Amino acid sequence: MPDDNQRHDLSSLKIDRNKKHSDRPRRKFWLLPVIVLVIAALIFGYFQLKEQVTPGTKVKVATVAKLSGTKSEASLVATGYVVAQRKAEVASKGTGRLKFLGFEEGDAVRTGELIAELDNEDIKAGLELANANLMRSQADYDNALRQYDRAQELRKSGSITETELEQRETAYRLAEATLAASRAAKRIAEVDLENTYIRSPFDGTILTKNADVGEIVAPFASSASSKGSVVTLADMTSLEVEADVAEANIYKVSVGQPCTIVLDAYPANPYSGRVKKIVPTADRTRATVMTKVIFDQRDERVLPEMSARVNFLLSQQEADVTEDNSLLIPKAAITNRNGVKITFVVIEGRAVQREIVTGRSLDKEIEITSGLVSGERVILSPPGKLVDGQKVEITD
């Protein structure tokens, strides 16, 4: 039977049903919002870090410039080359070895002046033979003529028959024909000899030397080892600029229209000119029409095949109303999005989309009348995936 101590210990094991529920541990409902905020902060920080670490799209830029000077007065700009309208590949009609060449590149020659000569000793010998044959034919002709005149007198007196007179006449006619043939043979030999002399067809300047002494010269360069021409000659007074104008802009050009010609070799020294001719055909592969522009004044610095830019100027009335605040950007900076012309401007390392209004087309550049400010940097050939606000990196 349990003693008193054991009873006391067992009584301490009773459940106290009057104990308050507040002693139970509380649930931590405040942790959920904290966890959400921490996750959101981590996501935001990730994208911020990614934005800083990820390099921007590499782009090339150009600066928006004010339209001024001759460009502000130009209705159209086209590129072309200086071309001599009188130019010839001077060659020989004969075939032979070149034995003399009297000029080099840059030398001036006059009409008919001897430029070169082919080896012609055999042709000279042929000419001497033709002269000898001509002298013999002349003597035979003179003798036959005397015989025929004498036979006519003898026939009148009845000393010879009609048959003998006819024989003398036949001999005379044959001698006359032989003389004519000898004269023709001499003329052929003279022409053959002259063909060995290469002369200037007009006043001009030697541009290139195409053959050297000792080389074979032949018409049309009939073999790989022969030369078709000896020199290239150009009349420097006939220099003009041939510029290709887009079909869509040809209506802006008219014969007699004033122009400014800017040579790439001397950009700071423009030349005045005017439209001489609009060639009445188009190049279907390039969709252009050729225009020929002549110089009002030209100096010795202008050379054939120089590249040039032609500014087709506005009329005086149109030039007076040209706005001074017009701007100019490369055409490559313009793109079309949803039927709207736009360009992207770089501001604080990001591409900012701008809607623009364009004006005149000036060769590789175009006039901007609205949407940009002078000095801003526009992105050239913007990628198709480029969007407003995208991070960019400028490259050279």
C-alpha distance (Angstrom), angle and dihedral (degrees) to the residues before:
residue distance angle dihedral
M1 . . .
P2 3.83 . .
D3 3.69 118.0 .
D4 3.80 127.0 -133.0
N5 3.80 94.9 -91.0
Q6 3.74 93.1 55.5
R7 3.79 91.0 50.0
H8 3.75 90.5 52.3
D9 3.81 92.0 52.8
L10 3.79 92.4 49.1
S11 3.79 92.0 50.5
S12 3.77 89.7 58.6
L13 3.80 90.2 62.0
K14 3.82 93.9 66.4
I15 3.80 118.6 118.6
D16 3.76 113.6 -112.9
R17 3.79 102.1 -138.8
N18 3.81 91.6 -177.5
K19 3.81 93.4 67.0
K20 3.83 112.3 120.6
H21 3.83 121.9 -109.4
S22 3.80 89.7 -131.9
D23 3.73 89.6 82.5
R24 3.85 90.5 70.3
P25 3.91 117.3 99.5
R26 3.85 113.8 -94.5
R27 3.84 122.5 -123.1
K28 3.90 113.7 -111.8
F29 3.87 102.2 -126.8
W30 3.85 92.8 159.5
L31 3.87 92.7 70.1
L32 3.84 95.5 75.2
P33 3.85 97.5 63.7
V34 3.77 90.1 44.8
I35 3.80 92.0 52.7
V36 3.85 91.2 49.1
L37 3.78 91.8 50.5
V38 3.80 91.8 48.5
I39 3.81 91.9 50.6
A40 3.80 91.5 47.8
A41 3.79 90.4 49.5
L42 3.78 90.7 50.1
I43 3.82 92.3 49.9
F44 3.81 92.0 47.5
G45 3.78 91.0 47.9
Y46 3.80 91.1 49.1
F47 3.78 93.3 54.6
Q48 3.78 91.7 43.5
L49 3.78 90.7 51.8
K50 3.80 91.2 44.8
E51 3.80 90.4 51.4
Q52 3.80 90.8 52.3
V53 3.79 95.4 44.1
T54 3.83 98.2 41.4
P55 3.84 109.9 86.3
G56 3.79 118.6 -123.9
T57 3.79 124.5 -110.5
K58 3.80 108.5 -82.5
V59 3.80 112.1 -119.9
K60 3.80 139.5 168.9
V61 3.77 119.2 -131.3
A62 3.79 140.8 -162.3
T63 3.78 129.3 -159.0
V64 3.79 121.7 -113.2
A65 3.81 106.1 -118.1
K66 3.75 133.3 -166.2
L67 3.79 116.3 -106.2
S68 3.79 105.7 -119.1
G69 3.79 145.0 141.1
T70 3.78 118.6 23.0
K71 3.79 91.2 -15.4
S72 3.80 91.1 62.1
E73 3.79 88.7 56.0
A74 3.79 94.9 44.6
S75 3.77 121.8 102.8
L76 3.81 90.4 -170.3
V77 3.79 139.6 4.4
A78 3.82 123.6 -151.9
T79 3.78 134.9 172.6
G80 3.77 128.6 -133.0
Y81 3.79 146.3 133.2
V82 3.78 138.1 -89.8
V83 3.80 107.6 -106.9
A84 3.81 131.3 -176.1
Q85 3.78 109.1 -129.3
R86 3.81 89.9 -156.6
K87 3.76 107.9 52.1
A88 3.80 131.1 142.2
E89 3.76 141.3 -176.1
V90 3.81 96.2 -137.3
A91 3.80 110.5 -145.6
S92 3.79 140.6 158.6
K93 3.80 125.9 -102.9
G94 3.78 88.0 -145.8
T95 3.76 132.2 66.4
G96 3.78 122.2 -123.8
R97 3.77 149.0 104.2
L98 3.80 116.1 -62.4
K99 3.80 108.2 -116.9
F100 3.81 102.0 166.6
L101 3.81 134.8 32.5
G102 3.77 115.2 174.7
F103 3.82 103.1 -176.5
E104 3.79 142.1 49.1
E105 3.78 135.6 -160.6
G106 3.79 113.2 -54.8
D107 3.82 95.8 22.0
A108 3.80 118.3 130.8
V109 3.80 120.1 -131.2
R110 3.79 134.2 -169.8
T111 3.78 129.0 -133.9
G112 3.83 110.6 -76.4
E113 3.80 94.1 9.2
L114 3.81 114.8 144.6
I115 3.80 110.3 -107.3
A116 3.81 101.9 170.0
E117 3.80 142.7 -9.9
L118 3.79 133.8 -146.1
D119 3.79 125.9 -141.3
N120 3.83 101.2 -85.1
E121 3.81 108.9 163.8
D122 3.81 91.9 119.2
I123 3.81 91.4 50.8
K124 3.81 91.2 49.5
A125 3.80 88.7 52.7
G126 3.79 89.4 50.3
L127 3.79 89.7 51.9
E128 3.81 90.9 52.4
L129 3.80 89.3 51.7
A130 3.79 90.5 49.4
N131 3.82 89.9 51.7
A132 3.78 90.9 51.3
N133 3.78 92.3 49.3
L134 3.77 89.4 49.0
M135 3.79 91.9 53.2
R136 3.81 90.7 50.3
S137 3.80 92.0 47.7
Q138 3.79 90.0 48.8
A139 3.80 91.0 53.1
D140 3.82 92.1 47.9
Y141 3.78 89.9 48.7
D142 3.82 93.3 50.1
N143 3.82 90.9 49.7
A144 3.79 93.5 47.1
L145 3.79 90.5 49.2
R146 3.82 92.1 52.8
Q147 3.81 91.2 47.7
Y148 3.78 91.5 50.0
D149 3.86 93.0 48.6
R150 3.84 90.6 49.4
A151 3.80 91.4 48.3
Q152 3.79 90.5 53.9
E153 3.83 90.9 54.3
L154 3.81 92.1 46.5
R155 3.78 91.4 49.3
K156 3.79 90.2 55.8
S157 3.82 90.0 55.9
G158 3.82 92.1 43.5
S159 3.80 93.8 -116.5
I160 3.86 93.3 127.7
T161 3.73 133.9 32.0
E162 3.79 127.3 -110.8
T163 3.81 89.4 -107.9
E164 3.79 92.1 57.9
L165 3.80 90.0 49.9
E166 3.79 90.9 52.2
Q167 3.82 90.8 50.3
R168 3.80 90.9 53.4
E169 3.80 90.1 48.3
T170 3.81 91.7 50.7
A171 3.80 91.1 50.4
Y172 3.79 89.2 50.7
R173 3.83 92.8 50.7
L174 3.81 91.4 49.3
A175 3.80 91.7 50.4
E176 3.80 89.7 49.3
A177 3.82 91.1 52.2
T178 3.80 92.0 46.8
L179 3.80 90.1 51.5
A180 3.80 91.1 51.6
A181 3.83 90.4 49.5
S182 3.81 91.2 49.9
R183 3.79 91.0 50.8
A184 3.83 89.7 50.7
A185 3.80 90.9 48.4
K186 3.78 89.8 52.5
R187 3.79 90.6 49.2
I188 3.81 90.9 51.2
A189 3.80 90.6 50.9
E190 3.81 90.2 49.7
V191 3.82 91.2 50.6
D192 3.81 91.0 47.9
L193 3.78 89.4 51.9
E194 3.81 92.4 46.9
N195 3.82 89.3 51.4
T196 3.79 88.4 64.0
Y197 3.82 89.1 61.2
I198 3.81 112.8 78.5
R199 3.80 110.3 -153.8
S200 3.78 133.7 -178.5
P201 3.83 112.4 -97.1
F202 3.83 92.2 -155.3
D203 3.79 143.0 -2.5
G204 3.77 107.9 -71.8
T205 3.78 151.3 116.8
I206 3.79 128.0 -86.2
L207 3.81 107.0 -115.4
T208 3.79 101.0 176.8
K209 3.80 137.9 5.4
N210 3.80 108.9 -135.9
A211 3.83 101.0 179.7
D212 3.78 138.1 33.4
V213 3.78 132.6 -146.1
G214 3.79 110.1 -78.3
E215 3.81 96.6 30.5
I216 3.79 123.0 116.1
V217 3.80 114.9 -107.7
A218 3.80 118.8 -160.8
P219 3.80 134.9 168.6
F220 3.81 111.7 -95.4
A221 3.85 89.4 1.7
S222 3.78 91.4 -92.9
S223 3.82 93.1 -171.5
A224 3.78 135.2 40.1
S225 3.81 91.7 -116.2
S226 3.82 95.7 51.8
K227 3.80 131.3 80.4
G228 3.77 122.0 -126.4
S229 3.80 96.6 -157.3
V230 3.77 136.0 20.5
V231 3.82 101.5 -151.5
T232 3.78 140.5 -1.2
L233 3.78 111.9 -124.9
A234 3.81 128.6 -166.9
D235 3.77 134.5 -175.2
M236 3.80 102.1 -129.2
T237 3.79 92.0 -161.4
S238 3.82 89.6 65.2
L239 3.80 96.8 60.3
E240 3.80 114.4 138.8
V241 3.79 136.6 161.7
E242 3.78 117.5 -111.2
A243 3.81 108.0 -158.3
D244 3.80 128.0 -178.7
V245 3.80 114.3 -134.3
A246 3.80 121.5 -166.6
E247 3.79 113.9 -109.1
A248 3.80 90.0 -122.2
N249 3.83 90.7 59.6
I250 3.80 102.4 37.9
Y251 3.81 90.3 98.9
K252 3.82 87.1 69.8
V253 3.83 91.4 63.0
S254 3.80 126.1 77.0
V255 3.81 135.1 172.3
G256 3.79 110.7 -90.4
Q257 3.82 93.5 21.7
P258 3.82 111.9 147.4
C259 3.79 117.0 -113.0
T260 3.77 141.5 -177.3
I261 3.80 115.2 -135.3
V262 3.81 115.8 -154.4
L263 3.80 116.1 -171.5
D264 3.79 115.7 -151.6
A265 3.81 87.8 -135.2
Y266 3.83 92.4 57.4
P267 3.83 107.7 24.5
A268 3.80 92.9 161.8
N269 3.81 93.1 56.8
P270 3.81 110.6 60.6
Y271 3.81 120.9 -173.0
S272 3.77 125.5 -140.7
G273 3.79 118.4 -126.1
R274 3.78 145.4 148.1
V275 3.77 139.1 -133.1
K276 3.80 109.9 -89.0
K277 3.79 100.9 177.3
I278 3.79 143.4 -4.8
V279 3.80 106.4 -145.0
P280 3.84 105.9 -126.7
T281 3.79 97.0 -129.0
A282 3.78 137.3 66.3
D283 3.78 132.5 -134.5
R284 3.80 102.9 -120.5
T285 3.80 94.4 -163.4
R286 3.82 93.8 54.5
A287 3.83 99.1 25.9
T288 3.81 90.9 -130.9
V289 3.80 138.1 127.4
M290 3.80 121.1 -143.6
T291 3.78 119.1 -124.8
K292 3.80 125.2 -169.8
V293 3.79 117.3 -142.9
I294 3.80 122.7 -170.0
F295 3.80 127.4 -153.6
D296 3.80 118.7 -113.2
Q297 3.78 87.3 -156.1
R298 3.77 127.6 7.2
D299 3.80 134.6 -177.5
E300 3.79 135.2 -161.3
R301 3.81 92.3 -89.2
V302 3.80 91.1 73.7
L303 3.80 108.0 91.9
P304 3.81 133.9 178.6
E305 3.82 117.6 -89.4
M306 3.81 94.0 20.7
S307 3.80 112.1 145.2
A308 3.79 114.9 -117.0
R309 3.79 142.3 -178.0
V310 3.80 118.4 -140.3
N311 3.81 120.8 -154.4
F312 3.80 108.5 -159.6
L313 3.79 101.4 -150.1
L314 3.78 128.2 -136.8
S315 3.77 120.8 -117.1
Q316 3.81 113.7 -93.7
Q317 3.80 91.9 -102.9
E318 3.81 92.1 51.4
A319 3.80 91.9 45.1
D320 3.82 90.9 53.9
V321 3.80 91.7 59.2
T322 3.82 95.6 45.9
E323 3.78 107.7 123.4
D324 3.78 116.0 -119.6
N325 3.81 93.0 -146.7
S326 3.80 95.9 62.0
L327 3.78 115.0 126.0
L328 3.78 135.1 -149.0
I329 3.83 131.5 -143.3
P330 3.81 134.1 164.3
K331 3.80 114.6 -88.7
A332 3.81 88.1 -126.8
A333 3.82 89.5 70.2
I334 3.82 92.8 65.0
T335 3.78 124.0 87.0
N336 3.78 133.9 171.2
R337 3.79 121.1 -123.3
N338 3.81 118.3 179.2
G339 3.78 91.6 -20.0
V340 3.82 93.7 -51.8
K341 3.81 124.8 113.9
I342 3.78 110.1 -126.2
T343 3.76 140.8 164.0
F344 3.79 132.7 -164.8
V345 3.80 121.7 -121.4
V346 3.81 121.7 -159.0
I347 3.81 110.9 -127.5
E348 3.82 120.9 169.4
G349 3.77 92.4 -20.7
R350 3.80 96.0 -49.8
A351 3.79 134.4 102.2
V352 3.79 112.2 -114.7
Q353 3.79 116.8 -165.8
R354 3.82 117.8 -131.5
E355 3.79 128.9 -173.1
I356 3.82 109.7 -139.6
V357 3.79 141.2 -169.3
T358 3.82 116.2 -139.8
G359 3.79 131.1 -151.1
R360 3.79 132.5 178.8
S361 3.78 122.6 6.6
L362 3.82 110.7 -126.3
D363 3.79 108.0 -174.2
K364 3.85 106.3 -85.1
E365 3.80 92.2 -3.3
I366 3.78 133.7 64.0
E367 3.78 135.0 -153.9
I368 3.82 117.8 -111.4
T369 3.78 116.1 -154.6
S370 3.81 98.6 175.0
G371 3.78 140.9 14.3
L372 3.81 104.1 43.8
V373 3.79 140.5 70.1
S374 3.78 126.6 -139.3
G375 3.80 112.1 -96.5
E376 3.79 96.9 27.0
R377 3.78 118.3 128.9
V378 3.80 117.5 -122.9
I379 3.80 124.9 -162.8
L380 3.80 115.2 -113.7
S381 3.82 117.5 -135.0
P382 3.82 93.8 -5.2
P383 3.84 112.8 -146.4
G384 3.79 115.5 -105.6
K385 3.84 91.1 -119.6
L386 3.81 94.5 50.7
V387 3.82 111.0 121.4
D388 3.75 135.7 -172.2
G389 3.82 111.6 -78.2
Q390 3.78 95.8 15.9
K391 3.79 117.3 147.6
V392 3.82 113.1 -108.0
E393 3.78 137.0 -177.2
I394 3.81 120.7 -148.6
T395 3.82 117.3 -131.0
D396 3.78 131.4 -174.3
